[in-house]
Amino acid sequence: MRKRLLIGGLLSSVLVAGLPTAADAAVSPAAKATVTAPAGAKHHWGPVRSAAGHSGHAAADVWITDFGAETFAVSGTLRDRDPHRDHCAYIRARFHYVGGGTGWAQPRSTCRPSGAFRMSSDGEITRVDVRVCVLDRGRRTTSSCHVDVIRAEDIANWPR
């Protein structure tokens, strides 16, 4: 009997905690966007969309960590906006390291309407190239790619 009461109490507190309050209604949409940032992300770079010239596209909502961190991370949500069944959204990051050299993160893709991604460097970087494409699953090729170059000086005065 005590076990049932305890479980019932926990469930009701979880349900009540999930209900919106007057304070939630007063929060602006811009402030709510910062709440949905991936863990560890500090700066919202914004949307990166694959190139035009295709019936659909891929898009990524990109968040990044500080450039001074030992490990830099690019994370967010990847969206597949292509009506073709075998076309998916694809993202990959190329890191430019402080000591010289570059390295590619493992690519991420989704064929669902949206999916989370996270890619991280192996050390401190000076720049990251975020590449978003449409992936053709049947041919295993990418097309309509667009690259956003993100440097420390681009976000020096953020948040704005």
Secondary structure, DSSP 8 states (H G I E B T S, - for coil): -HHHHHHHHHHHHHHHHTS--HHHHHS-HHHHHHHT--TT--EEEEEEE--SSSSSEEEEEEEE--TTSSS-EEEEEEEEE--STTEEEEEEEEEEETTS-EEE---EEESSSEEEEEEE-SS-EEEEEEEEEEEETTTTEEEEEEEEEEEGGGGTT---
